[in-house]
């Protein structure tokens, strides 16, 4: 039961981090004066540049962190399920958090609007990560 709970909490943390990261990008875009976008359509160059740069930050970092985590955990004889979680859920979650914080800072940090909403999303993410960690420790 602990492993199922850990995987579920890890997946929820991933989804919450992705949502919070997306919120930060939206607030950053709005702070730059672009209020509307069309996903899959034509957008202002600023938006296309922001999204392109974010993809270039996210994917290589996630892949490198996932591989590093898998190698380190495999050397420590961790269970395969934990190694898979680290590579496929924890690595992208941590990258979403880091990039979300960077976007938050680029958009003005605490001096911009929407701070309370951001804090709430990040708190939910932290709670899910804590639950995943606790579920893993309970299995040990």
N, C-alpha and C positions, 0 to 999 in steps of 0.2 A: 504493500500500500504506500509506503514511503517513497518508493521510486516513481510511482504513478503521480503522486502529489508533487514531487520535485520536478518532473517533466512538465506537468500542467502549469505549475507556478512559473517555471522557466519560460514556457511558451507565452503565458500571460504577460510576464515582464518584457519579453521581446516585443509583443504587440503594443504594450503601453509605451515603451521607449520609442518605437517607430511613430506612434501617434504624437507623442510629446515633441519629438524631433521635427515632425511635419508642422506642428503648431509653431515652433520657433522659427522655421523657415518662412511660414506665412507671415508672422509678425515682423520678421526682418524685411520681407518683400514689401509689406504695407508701410513700414517705417521709411522705405525708399520711395514711397509714393505710388506703388502699383497695387491697386485694390482688388482687381479681378484678373483671373487667369483662365485659360482653357486647357485642360489636360488633354494632351494629344493634338492640340491645335496650335495656332499661331499666337505667340506671346511676345511681349516687349523684349528686346535684347538683354536687358538687365535680368529678367526672370530666367531666360534661357541660359545666361552665363552663370547665374546662381545655382541653378539645378545641375548644370554640367559640372561645375566645380565641386559640388557636393557629391555627385556620383564618383568623381575622380578621387575624392577623399575617402568615401565610404568603402568602395569595393576593394581596392588594394589593401587598405588597412584591415578590413574584416578578414580577408583571405589570409594575410600574414599572421594576424592574431589567432585565427582559428587553427592554422597549421602549427604555430608555436605552442598553443595550448594542448593540442592533440599529442605532439611530440613529448612535451613535458609530462603530461599525465600518463602517457604510455610507458615512459621510463620509470614512473612511480608505481606501475602495476595497478592503475585505477581500473575499475570495471569499464567495459566497452560502452555501456550506456552513458556513463559519466563523460567519457572522452567525446562521444558523439554530441552530447549536450553542450560541452565546452566549445566545440568547433562550430556547431550549427545554430546554437541559441545564445550562449553566453557571449561569444566574440562579437556577433553583430549587435547584441544588446548594449555592450560596453561602448562600441563605436557610435551607436545612435546617441547614447548619453553624452559622450565627449563632443560629438558634432553639434548636438543640441545646445550644450553649454557654450560652445564657440559661437553659434548663431545668436544665442541670447546676448552674449557680450557684444557682438558686432551690431546688434539692433539697439544698443544703448544700455544694456544691463538693467540695473535697478531703476534707472532714470526713464524708462519707457513704460508705456501702458501694458496692461495685461499680465502684470507680474504675479498677481494672486492666482490666476488661472494656470499659469506655468508652474507655479509652486505646487499646486494641487495635482497636476498631471505627473510631475516628477516625484511627488510623494507617493502616489499610487504605484509608480514604477519601483521605487525603493521598497515599498511594502511587499510587492510580488517577489523581488529579488531576495528579500529577507526570508520570506516564506520558503522559497526554493532552497536557500542555504540551510534553514532549520530542518526541512524535510530530509536533506542530505545528511545532516549531522545526526538526526534521529536514527538513520539506518546504520550509522557507524558503530 
